[in-house]
Amino acid sequence: MRPSRFPYRWRIVALLFFLSAINYLDRQTLSVLSKTLRETLGFTAVEYSYVVTAFLVAYSIGYVFCGTIIDRIGVRLAVLLALAAWSLAGMGHALATTWIGLLGWRFALGLGESFTSPCGIKALAEWAPKRERGLSVAIFSNGNIFGAIIAPPFVSLVALKLGWQAAFIVTGAIGFVYLAFWWVLYDAPEKQTRVPPAERAYILAERNSPSTAVAKKISFIEALRHPAVLGLFIARFLTDSLSFFFSFWLPEYLQTERGFSLAMIGLFGWIPFLASDIGGPGGGALSDWLVRRGWKPADARRRMMLIAACLMPCSLVAVHAPSAYVALALIGVILAAQSCWMANILTLVSETFPREHVGTYLSVSALGGSIGGIISTLAAGKIIHRAGYVPVFTALGFLHLVAFATIVWCLRRTTAKSA
């Protein structure tokens, strides 16, 4: 029997949404203040690339051990410790007097924030019935975009009024305010006394449904040998760099190349991320619509990915556009296309491989994205320092087309191999 009114499990989904939003707010504070920090602390775009790469390296390292810790101590305590750690690291940025100091705090932030996604997915596995899990995961994931949208106006306002150090302190302190709500509202369904008995029974009945198949363990090397997985690994290696680039460099680009002030970043810097928030759900919905009209699911996903890839050369127009606002609008188109690309490539993974192996294959492809992000961020810093933004924008315009061709070729190899 389903409970009436607003189910408690949706309060948990909302709680996780804000956890994801705080994660990105803390992450984007440095990006919004990058030009201010470079001028104040006296370092170049090259050193800035080292700082943001430290975050990515720590984030990748965190994935190695965070799952074991979460399984051992539980989601409730893991979020408490991880959020407290990364909030302190975020506030610690205010103490930095050199770029090396920023790098150290950034590394600590990355370790703490690596717990967010595994904690969120495990929490939804505990709370969200299978028939509601897709929407629940989408809401949790969109918290990232919400955090990226509010970061430019909020961070720039605090920095302009109270100074850049205060911006780090205030955004970090928000995490500690959130922890009070987390500790009161979150626990496993069987332990949370606020859950109505009928809803608890519904959640546990759905969660404890017996599996129809025993998952077969597969190693990283075995997964990578699969032609389709290798194609997805390479595709993520190439295309995740676009998300990292605009996440780390967009405020810097708008200020150094387009003449935006910190106040203008607050007024307009969030707009491309709003477009990203629309592109993912829109691209997923359109591919679902094609499936309902009789398309094969894989063909529908690839068609939307091809459309997204064909929009990426807008980056060449954006970097040469005489108007800053035209450039900003085109960057919005690019980020919407990137969000569409990611929504469909993740769906393609879930529909291409056996269900019991999807998690392993997805983690392997995601590792490709992390490695690509590290390499591309370091390369971008050197290229921007020596030649400006034009070469970077030019390269970004064609990576998705190469990635799409790689996926198609590898999927055809998979089909031929299985025939």
LOTOR-751350 format. One record per atom (N, C-alpha, C, O): x, y, z. Coordinates in steps of 0.05 Angstrom, whole numbers, plus 5000, padded with zeros to 4 digits. Layout:
N
XYZ;...
This chain:
419
501749765000;500050005000;501750255000;503550275017;501350434982;502850684981;501850885000;499450915004;503651035013;502851235032;501651475018;502351534995;499951625032;498651855020;500352105026;502452085039;499452325014;500852585017;503652575006;504252424987;505452735017;508152755007;509852545020;510552575044;510652335006;512152115019;514852215030;516152395019;515652095051;518152175064;520552115046;522552265048;520351915029;522651845012;523352074993;525652104985;521252234985;521852464968;523152694983;524452854971;522852705009;524452895025;527352815025;529152985024;527852555025;530652455023;531852534996;534152614994;530252504974;531152584948;531852874947;533952954936;530153044959;530653334960;533153384977;534753564970;533553234998;535953275015;538453214999;540453355002;538353004983;540652924966;541153124944;543353174936;538953244933;539153454913;540853684924;542653784910;540353774948;541853994960;544653914967;546454084967;545153664974;547853564979;549453594953;551753694953;548253514930;549653544905;550053834897;552153904886;548154004904;548354294897;550654414913;552154574903;550854354939;553054454956;555754364946;557654514946;555854114937;558254004925;559254184903;561654254902;557554254884;558354414862;558754714869;560454844857;557254814888;557655084897;560555114908;561855314901;561354934925;564054944936;566154914914;568255034915;565554744895;567454694873;567854934855;570054994847;565555074850;565655294831;566555564843;567155754828;566855574869;567755824882;570455914871;570856144865;572255724868;574955784858;574755884829;576056074821;573055754812;572855834784;571856124782;572856274765;569856194798;568756464796;570856674804;570956894793;572556604823;574556794834;577256754821;579256874831;577556594800;580156524789;581756774781;584156794789;580556964767;582057194758;582857374782;585157474783;581057404801;581657554825;583957434840;585757574849;583957174843;586157034857;588757044842;590857084854;588657024816;591157034800;592457314803;594857334805;590757514803;591857794805;592857844834;594857974838;591357744854;592057794882;594457634891;596257744904;594557374884;596657204893;598957184873;601057074880;598557284849;600757304830;601657044818;603956964820;599756904804;600556664789;599156664762;597356814757;600156494744;599256494716;597156274711;596456124729;596256264686;594356064678;595555784681;594055594686;598155754678;599455494681;599155394709;598355164714;599855574729;599555494757;596655434764;596055264780;594855594752;591955544757;591155264748;589555134761;592255184725;591654914715;592654694734;591354484737;594954754748;595954564768;594054544792;593554334802;592954774799;591154784822;588554624817;587754454833;587354664794;584854524788;585354224781;583654054786;587754164771;588453884766;588753734792;588153494793;589753864812;590053744839;587353644849;587153424861;585253794843;582553704851;581753454836;580753264848;582253444810;581553214793;583052964802;581952744802;585652994808;587252774816;586252654843;585852414846;585652834862;584552744887;581852614884;581152424897;580252734866;577552624861;577752344851;576152164859;579652294832;580052024821;581051834843;580151604844;582951924859;583951754881;581751684900;581551454910;579951874906;577851824925;576051604917;574951454933;575551574891;573851364881;574951084887;573450884889;577551064892;578750804897;577850684924;577450444926;577550864944;577050764971;574350854983;573550745003;573051054971;570651164984;568450954986;566950955005;568150784965;566050584965;566250394989;564250335002;568750304995;569150125017;568450255043;567250135061;569250515046;568650655071;565650695075;564550655097;564250765053;561350805055;559950545063;558150555079;560750325050;559550075057;560049995086;558349865098;562350075096;563049985123;561650155145;560750045165;561550425141;560450595162;557650695156;556350805174;556650655132;553950735125;553851015113;555751175117;551751075099;551451325085;551251565104;552451775099;549751535125;549251755144;551851865155;552352105154;553551695165;556051775177;558051865155;559652045160;558051725132;559951785111;559452075101;561452225097;556952145096;556352425088;557252625109;558352835103;556652565134;557452745156;560452795155;561253035157;562052585154;564952625155;566052745129;567752925130;564952655106;565952765080;565253055077;566953215069;562753125083;561953405079;563353595099;564153815091;563753495123;565253665143;568053705133;569153925135;569353495122;572053515112;572253705089;574053875088;570453675069;570753845045;569854135052;570854325039;568054175070;567254445078;569654585092;570154815086;571054435109;573454555122;575554615100;576854825101;575854435081;577854485059;577054725043;578754885035;574454755037;573454985022;574055245037;574955435025;573555245063;574055485080;577055535081;577955765084;578655315080;581555345082;582755495059;584955605061;581355505036;582355665013;582855955021;584556085010;581356055040;581656335049;584256385062;585156615064;585656175071;588256205084;590556205065;592856265073;590056135040;592256105020;593556385014;592156585011;596156385012;597656625005;599256584979;600356774968;599256334969;600656264944;598956064929;597055944941;599556014904;598155814889;598655534899;596955364896;600955494912;601455234923;599655174947;598754954951;599055384962;597055354984;594355284973;592955114984;593555414952;590955354939;590955064930;588954924932;593154974918;593354704908;592854494930;591454304927;594054544954;593754364976;590854344985;589854124990;589554574988;586754584997;584954464976;582954334982;585754504950;584154394928;584254084928;582253954923;586553984934;586853694935;585153574957;583753374954;585153704981;583453615003;580453634996;578953455003;579653844981;576953874973;576153644954;573953534957;577853564936;577253354917;576853084931;575152934924;578553024951;578252774966;575452764980;574152564979;574752984993;572152995007;569752964987;567852824992;569953114965;567653124947;567352864931;565252814919;569452704930;569152444916;567152264928;566152074915;566352314953;564352144966;561452214957;559652054962;561052444945;558352534940;556752344923;554552254931;557652284899;556152114881;555751834892;553451734891;557751694902;557251424913;555351434937;553651254940;555551634954;553651654977;550851704967;548951574977;550551874947;547851934936;546551694924;544251634928;548151544907;546951314894;546351094914;544250954911;548051054934;547450854955;545050934971;543350764978;544751194977;542451284992;539851234976;537851154987;539951284950;537551244933;537050944930;534750864928;539050774931;538650484931;537150404956;535650204956;537650544978;536350475003;533450585004;531650445015;532950814992;530450954996;528550944972;526150944976;529650944948;527950974924;527050704913;528850544906;524550644912;523550404899;524450404869;524950614858;524750164858;525850144831;524350304810;525450414792;521650304813;520050444793;520250744796;519350894778;521550844817;521851134821;524851214820;525551454822;526551024816;529451074819;530551254797;532351414802;529551214773;530551374750;530151674755;531951834751;527751744762;527152024768;528652124792;529652354792;528951954812;530452034836;533352094830;534452284840;534551924814;537351964806;537652214789;539552364793;535752274771;535852514755;535652764772;537152954768;533952764793;533752994811;536353034826;537353254829;537452814837;539952824851;542152934833;543753114842;542352844809;544452934790;544153224783;546153364780;541653314780;541253594772;541953794794;542154034789;542453694818;543453864839;546153984832;546754214839;547753834817;550353944807;549954194790;551254394794;548054174772;547454404754;546454644770;547154874765;544654584789;543554794806;545854944821;545855184823;547754784831;550054914845;551655084826;552655294834;552054984801;553555144781;552155394773;553355594767;549455394774;547855624766;548055844788;548356074782;547755764813;547755964835;550556054842;550756264855;552655914835;555355984843;556156264833;557056424849;555956324807;556856594798;555556824812;557057004822;552856844813;551757084827;552357084857;552857294868;552156854870;552556844899;555456904907;555957074924;557256764894;560056794902;561057074895;562557204911;560357184872;561257454864;560157664883;561457854890;557557634891;556357824909;557857824936;558458044947;558357594947;559757584973;562557694970;563557844988;563957624948;566757724945;566758024941;568558154952;564858134927;564858424922;564158574948;565258794953;562558454965;561758594990;563658545013;564258735028;564858305014;566358235038;569258145032;570858105050;569858105006;572558014999;572657724991;570857574998;574757644976;574857374965;575157164987;574056944984;576557235009;576757035030;574056975042;573456735049;572357175045;569657125057;568056945039;566356795049;568456965012;566856784994;567456495000;565556335000;569956425004;570556145011;569456065038;568555845042;569656255057;568756195084;565656155085;564655965097;564256325071;561356305071;560356055056;558655915067;561455995033;560555755019;561355505034;559755305035;563655505047;564355275064;562455245088;561755025096;561755465100;559955455123;557255355117;555955235134;556355385092;553655285084;553554985089;551554875096;555854845084;555954555088;555354475116;553954275121;556354635136;555854565164;552954615171;551754475188;551654825159;548854865164;547254625154;545354535167;547954535130;546554305118;546854055135;544953905137;549154015148;549653775163;547553745186;546853515193;546653965197;544653945219;542053815208;540953645221;541253905184;538853785172;539353495164;537653325168;541753435154;542453165146;542252975169;541052765167;543453045192;543552865214;540752805226;540252595236;539053005224;536352975235;534552815216;533052635224;534752875190;532852765171;533752495158;531952345150;536352445157;537152205142;537851975161;539252005181;536851745154;537751485165;536551275146;534951335129;537451035149;536350815133;533350785139;532450845161;531750705119;528750695123;527950535147;526050605161;529350315153;528650145175;529350265202;528350175223;530950485202;531750615227;530350885231;530150985253;529551015209;528451285211;525551275222;523751175209;525251385246;522651365260;520551545248;518151515254;521351745231;519451925220;517851805196;515951925187;518751585186;517451455163;514951315172;514951155190;512651375159;510251225165;510550925161;511950845142;509450755177;509750465174;509050365147;510450185136;506950465135;506150365108;508250435087;508850265070;509350675089;511450745070;513950585074;515250495055;514750535099;517050375105;516750095093;518549985081;514349975097;513849715086;514049705056;515149525044;513049915043;513149935014;516049955004;516749814985;517650125017;520450155009;521949895012;523449814994;521649775035;523249525041;522349295023;524049135015;519749285017;518849074999;520049104972;520848904959;520149344962;521349404935;524349354936;525449234917;525649444957;528549434959;529549144962;531649064951;527948984976;528848714982;527848504963;528048264968;526748594940;525848404920;528248224912;530348334906;527747974911;530047794904;530947834875;529347884857;533547824871;534747854845;534347604828;534347384838;533847644803;533447424785;535947314773;535947104760;538247454778;540747354767;543047424787;542947624801;545047254788;547347304805;549447444788;550247344767;550247674798;552147834782;554847694781;555947604801;555947674757;558547554753;560647774755;560547974740;562647734772;564747934774;566447944749;567047734736;567248184742;568848224718;571048424725;570448634737;573448364717;575748544724;575848784706;574548794685;577448984714;577749224699;578949164671;578049264651;580948984671;582248914645;580348774627;580248824603;578748584638;576848444622;574748634610;574048614587;573948824626;571949024617;573149194594;571849244574;575649284598;576849454578;577349314552;577649444531;577649044553;578048894528;575548884511;575748824487;573248934523;570748934507;570849164488;571149394496;570449114462;570749334442;568949574448;569749804445;566449524456;564549744461;565449904485;565250144486;566449764506;567449904530;569850074523;570150304532;571649964507;574050114498;573150364483;574350584487;571150334466;570150574451;569050784470;569451024466;567450694490;566350884509;568451014526;568351244533;570550854534;572750964549;574151184533;574651404544;574651134508;575951344491;574151584487;575051814488;571551534483;569651754479;569551934504;569552174502;569351804528;569351974552;572052114556;572052344565;574151984549;576852104551;576952364534;578052564543;575752354511;575752584493;573752804501;574353044500;571352724509;569152914511;568653024539;567553244542;569452884560;569052994587;570753244592;570153404609;572853274575;574553504578;573053764573;573753974585;570953754557;569354004552;567954094578;567954334584;566853904592;565453974617;567454094637;566954294650;569753964640;571754064659;572854334650;573254514667;573254374624;574254634615;572454864622;573355064634;569854844616;568055064621;567455094651;566955314660;567554874666;567254884695;569555044707;569055214725;571954994698;574355124711;575055394698;576155564712;574555424672;575655654658;573655864648;574556074640;571055804648;569155994637;569256274650;569556464636;569156294677;569356564689;571956704682;571956944676;574156554681;576756664674;576756764645;577756984640;575556614627;575456694599;573756954596;574557134582;571456954609;569757194606;571057444617;570557664607;572657414637;573957654649;576457734633;576757974628;578157544625;580557624612;580257684582;581657854572;578357544569;578057574540;575657744532;575657864511;573657744549;571157884542;570658134559;568558264556;572458194577;572258444592;570158444614;569358664623;569158214623;567158204644;568458274671;570758194676;567058424687;567958474714;566858244732;565258074722;567658234757;566658034775;563658064778;562257864781;562658304779;559858354781;558358244757;556158134760;559458284733;558258174708;558157874708;556357754698;560257754720;560257464722;557857374739;556557174732;557357524760;555057454777;552457484762;550557334767;552257684744;549757734730;549357534707;547057464701;551457454693;551157304668;552557034668;551956874651;554456984686;556056744685;554556484689;555556264682;552056504700;550556264705;548856174681;547855944681;548556344661;546656284639;547456024624;545655864618;549955984616;550655734602;549955484618;549255284606;550255494644;549655264660;546655214662;545854984665;545055424660;542155384658;541455234632;539755064632;542855304610;542455164585;543154874588;541854694576;545354814603;546154544607;543954394622;543554154617;542654524641;540554404657;538154324639;536654144646;537854464617;535654404598;536454184578;534854014571;538954194569;539854014548;539753724555;539053554538;540553654580;540553374588;537753244588;537353044573;535953354604;533253234603;531953254576;530453074567;532453474561;531253504535;532253294515;530753174500;534953254516;536053044498;535152764505;534652604487;534952714531;533952454539;531052414531;530252194522;529352614534;526552594527;526152564497;524452404488;527852704481;527552674452;528352394443;527052284425;530452284455;531252014447;529051804455;528551614441;527851854479;525651684487;523251704467;521951504461;522751944458;520651984438;521151834413;519351714401;523651824404;524351674380;523851374384;522951234367;524551284409;524050994415;521050934414;520350724403;519451114424;516551064424;515451064396;513350954390;516851194377;516051204349;517150964333;516850954309;518450784347;519250534334;522250504329;523150304318;523850704336;526750684333;527850484352;526850444374;530050354344;531550184363;532850374384;533850584376;532850294409;533950474430;536750564424;537350804427;538550384416;541350464410;541450664388;543050854389;539850634367;539750824345;538751094354;539851304345;536751094371;535651354381;537751504397;538051744394;539251354414;541251494431;543451604413;544451824417;544351434394;546551524376;545651764359;547351934353;543151774351;542252004335;542452264351;543352464340;541652254376;541852494392;544752564398;545452804399;546452364401;549252424405;550452554380;552152734383;549652454357;550752574332;549852864329;551453034322;547352924336;546353194335;547953374354;548853594347;548453274378;550053424398;552853464387;553953684390;554053264376;556853284365;556953494343;558953644341;554953504326;554853694304;554553984314;555154174299;553554024338;553254294349;555854394362;556154634366;557754214367;560254294381;561954494366;563254664379;562054494339;563654694325;562654984330;564055174321;560455014343;559655284352;561855414369;561955664371;563655254380;565755364396;567655544379;568755734389;568055464354;569655634336;568455904331;569756104330;565755904328;564356154324;564456314350;564756564349;564056184373;563956324398;566556474404;566556704412;568856344400;571356464407;572056704388;573656874396;570956704364;571456924345;569157134344;569457334330;567057084359;564757264358;565557544368;566857564389;564757754354;565458024363;564058104389;565058264404;561657994393;560058064417;560457854439;560357614434;561057954463;561357774486;558757624492;558757394501;556457754487;553957634493;553157414473;551857214480;554057454448;553657244428;555357004435;554556774434;557857064444;559656844453;558456694476;558556444477;557256834495;556056714519;553656534511;553256324521;552056634492;549756484482;550656224468;549556014472;552756244452;553756014438;554955814457;554755564453;556255904478;557355724499;555055584513;555255344520;552755724516;550355594527;549455364509;548655144519;549455404482;548755194463;550654954466;549754724466;553255014469;555254804471;554754644497;554854394496;554254774519;553854634544;551254474544;551054254556;549154584530;546654424528;547154174511;546153964517;548754204490;549353974473;551053774489;550653534486;552953864505;554553684522;552753534541;553153294546;550853674553;549053534572;547353324557;546853104568;546453394533;544953194517;546752954510;545852734512;549253014503;551152794496;551452604520;551352364517;551852724544;552352564568;549952394575;550152164583;547552514574;545152374580;544752124563;543951914572;545352154537;544951934519;547251734519;546751494514;549651814525;551851624526;551551444551;552151204550;550551564573;550051404597;547751204592;547850974601;545651304578;543451124572;544350904553;543450674556;546050974534;547050774516;548550554530;548350314523;550050624551;551450424567;549450224580;549849984578;547350344592;545450174606;543949984587;542849784596;543750064561;542249904542;544049714525;542949544511;546649754526;548449604510;549449344523;549849144511;549749364550;551049144565;549049004583;546949114591;549648754591;547948614610;547748774636;549648904645;545448764649;544848934672;546948884694;547749074708;547748624698;549548564720;552348684716;553948684735;553048774692;555748874686;555649184681;557849294677;553349304682;553249584675;554949754694;556249944685;554849704720;556349864739;559349854733;560650064734;560349614728;563249594722;563949734696;565949884695;562349694675;562949824650;562750124652;564250274639;560750214667;560450504670;562750624685;563650844678;563750494706;566050604721;568550614704;570150794707;568950414687;571250414669;571150644650;573150784646;568850694638;568650924619;568951184634;570051374623;567851204659;568151454674;571051504681;571851734682;572651294686;575451334691;576851454667;578651624670;575951384643;577051504619;576451804619;578251964611;574051884628;573452174630;575152314650;576052544644;575752184673;577452314693;580252354683;581452564687;581352144670;584052164659;584152384637;586052544637;582152384620;582052594600;581852874612;583053064602;580352894634;580153154647;582753254658;583353494656;584253074670;586853144682;588753244660;590053454662;588953084638;590853154617;590053414603;591653584598;587453434597;586453674582;586753924599;587254144588;586353904625;586554144642;589454244643;589954484642;591354054646;594154134646;594954254619;596254464617;593954134597;594654234570;593354504566;594654684554;590854544575;589554794571;591055024585;591255244573;592054974609;593555184623;595955274607;596455514605;597455094596;599855164581;599055304554;600355504546;597055194541;596255314515;595155594519;595855784504;593455634539;592355904544;594456104552;594356334543;596356014567;598556194575;600256284551;601156514550;600656104532;602456164510;600956264485;602056444471;598556164480;597256234455;594356334458;593156404438;593356344482;590656444486;588556214484;589255984484;586056294481;583856114482;583055994455;581655794454;583856114433;582956034407;583655734401;581955594392;586155654406;586755364401;585055174417;584254964407;584455244442;582855074460;580055044449;578954824447;578755274443;576055274432;575955124406;573954984400;578055144390;578055014364;578154704368;576654564354;579854614386;580054324391;577354214402;576553994394;576154364420;573654274432;571454244411;569554084415;571654384389;569554364368;569454104354;567454044341;571553944355;571653704339;572053444355;571853224343;572453464381;572953224397;570453034397;570852794396;568053144398;565752974399;565252824373;564252604373;565952954351;565552814325;567452574323;566752364313;569952614333;571852384334;570852174353;570951934347;569852254376;568752064396;566351914385;566151674389;564652054370;562251914359;563151704338;562051484339;565051774321;565951584302;567251334315;566951114306;568651384337;569951174353;567850984364;568150734363;565751094376;563550934387;562250764366;561850524370;561550884343;560250734322;561950504312;560950284308;564550554308;566350354299;566650124319;566549884311;566850194344;567149984365;564649824369;564749584373;562349954367;559849804369;559449614346;558349394349;560249694322;560149514299;561949284302;561349064294;564349324314;566149104320;564848914339;565148664336;563449014359;562148854379;559948684366;559748444371;558448804348;556248664334;557448444316;556448214316;559548514302;560848314284;562048084300;561947854291;563148144323;564447944340;562347744351;562947504354;559947854358;557947684370;556247534349;554747354356;556547614323;554947494302;555847204296;554747074278;
